Amino acid sequence: MSTTPINISDAESHVMEVLWRAPGPVVAEQVVVALSESQHWQTATVKTLLNRLLKKGAIAAQKDGRRFLYHAVLPREAWLARESESLVQRLFGGRIAPLVAHFAQRRGLSPADIQDLRKLIDGLEGGARDAR
């Protein structure tokens, strides 16, 4: 796979999520079924998205008789890291604190969210102390 980042559209990301969750390669019809409740896409739409993802190198396909079996090549973690970094850079100047503040003000944080953030900060501070 090339080192050039693969840009995945919102529609393509729905297809990728199906492939990432699948225990093995899937046929286009399985993707259609998996997305039937949330997207209501026709088979032709899914096949178009699969072909776009193939051309981008995000997925691979192998011929199995008269059909193709598709699987993700782009790891979800790599895509998620790139997308989240892009979001933080684009909307918050690369800073995490304003992102958290934005969500806290707009949606509020549950007690569990606050506890998780405290654990995260404590762990990060502990790691910073250990590095000194």
C-alpha positions in Angstrom: 0.0 0.0 0.0 1.3 3.5 -0.8 2.2 6.0 1.9 -0.2 8.5 0.3 -3.2 8.9 2.7 -6.4 7.4 1.3 -9.3 9.8 1.4 -12.6 8.0 2.3 -15.9 9.8 1.8 -18.7 9.6 4.3 -20.6 7.2 2.1 -17.5 5.1 1.6 -16.9 5.0 5.3 -20.2 3.2 5.9 -19.1 0.5 3.5 -15.7 0.3 5.2 -17.3 -0.1 8.6 -19.1 -3.2 7.3 -15.9 -4.6 5.9 -13.9 -3.8 9.1 -16.6 -5.6 11.3 -16.8 -8.6 9.0 -15.0 -11.7 10.2 -13.8 -12.4 6.7 -14.2 -11.4 3.1 -17.8 -10.5 2.0 -19.8 -10.2 -1.2 -21.5 -7.0 -2.3 -24.9 -8.4 -1.3 -23.8 -8.9 2.3 -22.7 -5.2 2.4 -26.2 -4.2 1.0 -27.9 -6.2 3.7 -25.7 -4.8 6.4 -26.5 -1.3 5.3 -30.2 -1.9 4.5 -31.6 -0.4 7.7 -29.3 2.6 8.0 -28.7 3.6 4.4 -31.4 2.0 2.2 -29.0 1.9 -0.8 -29.6 -0.1 -3.9 -27.1 -2.8 -4.9 -25.7 -0.6 -7.7 -24.9 2.1 -5.2 -23.0 -0.3 -3.0 -21.1 -1.7 -5.9 -20.2 1.8 -7.1 -18.8 2.5 -3.6 -16.9 -0.8 -3.5 -15.4 0.0 -6.9 -14.3 3.5 -5.7 -12.7 2.0 -2.6 -10.9 -0.6 -4.8 -9.5 2.1 -7.0 -8.3 4.0 -3.9 -6.6 0.9 -2.6 -8.6 0.9 0.6 -10.0 -2.5 -0.1 -9.1 -5.6 -2.2 -11.2 -8.1 -4.0 -10.7 -11.6 -5.2 -12.8 -13.5 -7.8 -14.9 -16.3 -6.4 -16.8 -17.9 -9.2 -19.1 -15.3 -10.7 -18.8 -12.9 -7.7 -16.1 -11.0 -5.9 -15.1 -11.3 -2.2 -14.1 -7.9 -0.7 -12.0 -7.2 2.4 -10.5 -4.1 3.9 -6.8 -3.3 3.2 -6.8 0.0 5.0 -6.7 -0.7 8.8 -9.6 1.1 10.7 -7.1 2.3 13.3 -5.0 4.1 10.6 -8.1 5.7 9.1 -9.5 6.7 12.5 -6.1 8.3 13.5 -5.9 10.3 10.3 -9.5 11.4 10.4 -9.4 12.5 14.1 -6.1 14.3 13.6 -7.5 16.1 10.6 -10.6 17.1 12.6 -8.6 18.4 15.5 -6.2 20.3 13.2 -9.0 21.8 11.0 -11.5 22.8 13.7 -9.4 23.3 16.9 -5.9 24.4 15.7 -4.5 21.0 16.7 -5.5 21.4 20.4 -7.4 18.7 22.2 -8.7 20.8 25.2 -10.9 23.1 23.0 -12.4 20.0 21.4 -13.3 18.5 24.8 -14.6 21.9 26.0 -16.8 22.2 22.9 -18.4 18.8 23.5 -18.8 19.4 27.2 -20.6 22.7 26.5 -22.7 21.4 23.7 -23.7 17.9 24.9 -22.6 17.9 28.5 -20.4 15.2 30.0 -21.8 12.3 31.9 -20.3 11.3 35.3 -18.8 8.3 33.5 -17.3 10.6 30.8 -15.7 12.8 33.5 -14.3 9.8 35.3 -12.8 8.4 32.1 -11.3 11.8 31.3 -9.8 12.0 34.8 -8.3 8.5 34.4 -6.9 9.5 31.0 -5.3 12.8 32.4 -4.0 11.0 35.4 -2.4 8.4 33.2 -0.9 11.0 30.9 0.5 13.0 33.8 2.0 9.9 35.3 3.6 9.1 32.0 5.0 12.6 31.8 6.4 12.4 35.3 8.0 9.0 34.5 9.7 10.5 31.4 11.5 13.1 33.4 
